[in-house]
Amino acid sequence: MKNYWVAVFISISLVGNLFSQKHIIKFATVAPEGSTWLKVMNELNDEISKLTNGEVRFKIYPGGIQGDEKDVLRKIRLGQLHSAGFTGVGLGEILPESRIFDSPLLFNNYQEVDHITALLTDDLSRKFEEAGYVLLGWTEVGFVYVYGNKPITSLPDLKGTRMWMWQGDPIAEATFNALGVSPFPLSVTDVLTSLQTNLIEAVYTSPLACVSLQWYTRVNYMMDVPLADAAGAVLISKKSFDKLPENYQLILREKSKEYMTRLIGLSRQDNEQSIELMKKNGMKIVHVPEANLRDFRSAGEKARRSLVGRLYSQELLDRVENSLKEFRSQSK
């Protein structure tokens, strides 16, 4: 009888331990330690752990140590990772139409970005879930500008430049095709060396990334018109999300959205500060005349049309462009 009660006690203990196990969310990001991105993610992690009595927390793999975004997606599908912060490139691998946010020369300011994000969030959230992922919050890399070793104020200037292109990115390919530019496709890791050896003489990225990647040390001019706004998001696999109790799911959704919204604001500040830092180090901001800007906008519209059927539908593009027209008219 004694052995029976010992067995019962052990069984109860094992069951109790099973249900008290923590839900560890393995999260990957290319953001380096010390960055605003990581600081906000660590704060979010602390908040979620506190609100769930330590039952839910992230295990964060920073700095791209889990590989590029395609590697991370493969690991999520295998169950080796559960969640990640993605740029538009990774998001497009899951849901191609989400790359509408990265469309060339679509947005003029962040108010327009926020307007379209609010317009599409519900639809895209549902489609991410249908694809096996839960959208925890939007992020962004920020507005992307062109930087070069000579002033670029017109399409002919750009066409005469040895321009880099992110290898394998359909948005970049469509943009440069529409602009009439023959770029050099390279991985991000090869860009700095290619600038140093003069293989390329112009690049495009956000101000913060230009500073972080040290590209700004090899270029002298920044075009003042953004080519696009580079979007991002934090996703978790639906399979992992569904394992959480419902009250923890709600906490994770609400707090992730709250902290990612704050991160967007901080990222925009970081980008502005990066522009000032580059100017202090000799970067010259080049103004594109309005007459020349019309050529760029026309090329952007052509590029967006060329992506219909490849990334998104004509209906979605029309919905976004018409909503922007209405928003701009109201703003005026």
N, C-alpha and C positions, 0 to 999 in steps of 0.2 A: 504493500500500500504506500509505503514511504517513497519508493521509486516512482510510483504512479504520480504522486503529487509533485515530485521533482520534475518529471517529464512535462506535466501540465504547466508548471511555472516557467520552464525553459521555453515552451511553445508560446506562451503568452508574451514573454519577453521578446522573442524573435519577431512576433507579429507587431508588437509595439514599436520595436526598432525600425521595422519595415515602413510603418506609416509615419514615423518621425524623421525619416531620411530627408535630407535637404534636396531641393530641386536645383541642381547646378546647371546653369545655362552657359554653355561654352560659346563665347563670342569672339569673333575675329574682326580686326580692322587694320587698315594700312596706316592709320594715324599713329605718329610716334609718341613715345612717352614724353610728358611735359607739355604736349600740345593742348590747346583749349578743348579739342575734341575729347582727349583722354580725361582731362579734368572733369568735364561734364559727365562723361560716362561713369567715372568713379563716384561722383556725387549721386548719380542716379542709382548706382549699385548699392551705395550705403542707405539711401532712402528706401529702396525696395526691401532690402534685408531687414531694416528696422520695422517697416510696416507689416512684414510677414513673420516677425519674431525669428528671423534668421532662417526661415524655411525656403526662401527663394533668393538666389543671388547669382550674379554673373561671374564666370571665370574668364577674364579678358586676355586675349592674345593680341598685343599691339604690334605696330611697326611692320606689318606684312609678314610676320614670322610663319603664318599658316599658308603663305603663298599669295598669288594674285587672285583677283575676284573669281575667275573661272575655277581655280584650285579650291577656293573656299566653298563655292557652290557644290562642287563634286563631293567635298567632305561633309557638307550638310546633308546631301542626298544619301550618303553612306551612314549617317548618324554619328560621325566623328566630331562634328560641330553642330550647333543648334541655331545660331544666330550670327548676324554680321551687319556691319555698316557698309553699304554699297554706294558707289557712284552710279551715274547713268549707265555706264558700260555693263556693270553687273546686273542692274535692274532690267536692262534690255534683254539679257539672257533669259530672264524669267518671264517678263511681260514686255514685249517689244514696244507696245504703244505707250508705255510710260516714258519713252524717250522723246515724246512730244515736248517735254519740258526743256530738252536740250536743243530744240530746233534752232537753226541759225537765224540770227537777227530778228527774233520773234519779239523779245521784250526790250523796252526802253528803260525801265527802272524796276526797283524791287516791289513797288506797290502793284505793278502789273503781274509780277511773279506770284505774289501772295494771292491776288485775285483769281488767277487761273488755278493755283493749287487748291484753293477753297472750292472752286467749281468742280474739280475732277476727283477730289479725294474719295468721296463715297464710292464712286464707280470703280476707281482703281483699287481701292481696298478690297472690294468684293471680288475683283478679278484676280488679285494676288492670292486671296484665300482659295479661289477655284484652282489656282496653280500650285497650291500647297504651302503658302506662306501667309503670315499675318503681318500687316504693316503696323509697326509700333510708333513710327513717327518719321516725318520728312526731315531731311537735312539738306545742305547744299554746299558745294565747293565755292560757288559764287560766280560773279560775272567773269567771263574769259576774255582776255585782251590779247592783241598781237604785239610782240616785242621783237625788235630787230636791230641790226647794226647800222641801219640807215633809216631816215624818216620815211614812213609809209602814210600817204595822205590820199591815195587814189588807187583804183584797180590796176592801172598800169604799173604803179610802184610795187604792188603786191605780186603781180605776175612776174616781175623781174627779180624776185627774191627767192633764194634757196630756202624754202619753207619746210619745216618739219610737220609730219602728220602722225598721230598716234596709230600705230599699226593695227589693222583689223577693226577700226571704229567706223561703222557705216555713216554716222552723222558727219564726221570729219571728211570722209571721202566724198559724200554728196555736196558738202559745203564748198570744198576746194574745186570740185568739178564745175559747179555753178559759177565760181569766181574765175574760172579759167586758169587755175594755178596747178602746176605739176609738182606736188610735194614729195618729200623723201619720207617714206614710211619707216618708222623706227619705234622700238619699245621705249618706254619712258626712261628706263635705266641707261639707255645709250645716248640720250640727248645731250647731257653736259659734255661728254667726251667729243661728240660730233660738233658742238659749238666751239670747243677748244681747238679742234683740228680744221675748222672752217668747212666741214662737209655741209653744214647748214648754217644759215645766218639769221634765221627768224624762227620764233616759236610762238605758241599760244597757250595760255593757262591763266589761272586766277592770280592776282597779286601775291596772296599769301603763299601759294604753291611756288611761284616764281622765286620768292625769297627763300623758302624752305629747301627747295631743290638746288639753290645757288645758281640758277640760270641767269639771274639778274647781274651776276658778275661778268657775264660774257656778252651782254647786249646793252645798247645805249639809248634806245628810243622805245616808247610805249604809245601805241595808237589809242586815242581817247574814246573810241567807239567799241563797245563790247561785241564780240562775235556771237556770243550766246550766254545763257546762264546755265552753269553746270549743276544739275540736280543730284540729290542723294537721298538715301533712306536707311532706316534700321528695320530689318526684317527678322522674324523668327520662324522656323519651320512650324507649320500647323500641327504636325505630329507631336512636336515637343510642347507646343503651347497647349494642346488639348489634354496633356497629362497633368497640367496644373489644376488645382481646385478652382471653382468658378470665382470665388472671392479674390484669389490671387491673380487670376486672369484679369479681372477688373482693375486691380492695383497696377499690374504691369502695363496695361493699356493706357490708363490715365496718367501715370507718372512718366512713362516714356514719352508720351505726347507733350507733356508739360516741359520736360527737360530738353527735348529736341527742339521745341519752339524757342526756348531760351538759347540753345546752341546756335540756331540760325542767326539770332541777333548778335551774339558774340562773334560769330564767324564774319559777319558783315563789318563789324568794328575792326577785326583783325585784318581784313582786306584793305580797309581804308588806311590803317596804320602802316601796312606793308607798302602802299603807294608812297606815303610820306617818307618812309625809310629809304626806298629806292631813289626818290628825288634827292634826298640828302647825300646819297652816294653817286650822284651824277646822272641819274636817269632823266631824260627829257620827255615830257608829255607832248605828243604831237596832235594837233587839232585837225580833224577831217572837215573840210568845207562842206556846207550843206549841199552844194551842187554835186560833189563827189559822193556824198552820203547816199544820194538817190540810187547811184549805181550799185552800191553795196546792198541796199535794201531790196532792190530788184533781183539781185543774185540770190539773196536769202530766200525770197519768195519762190524762186525757181528751184532752189535746193529743197525746200519744204515740200513742194509738189512732187519732186522726184522720189521722195521717201514714202509717198502714198502707195499702199499695197505691199511695201516692204516692211515698214515698222508700224504704221497706223493707217486708219481708214480716211477716206476723203471726208466722211461725215464728222469724224473727230477733229480733223484739221479745220473744217469750216466752223464747227462749234467754238473752237478756241479763238480763231481769228475774228469771228463775228462778235464774240464776247469781249475781246480786246478793243474792237472798234467802238462798241457801246460804252465800255469803261472809259476810254480816252475822251469820248465826246462829253460824258458826264463830268470828267475831271476838268475839262476846259471850262 
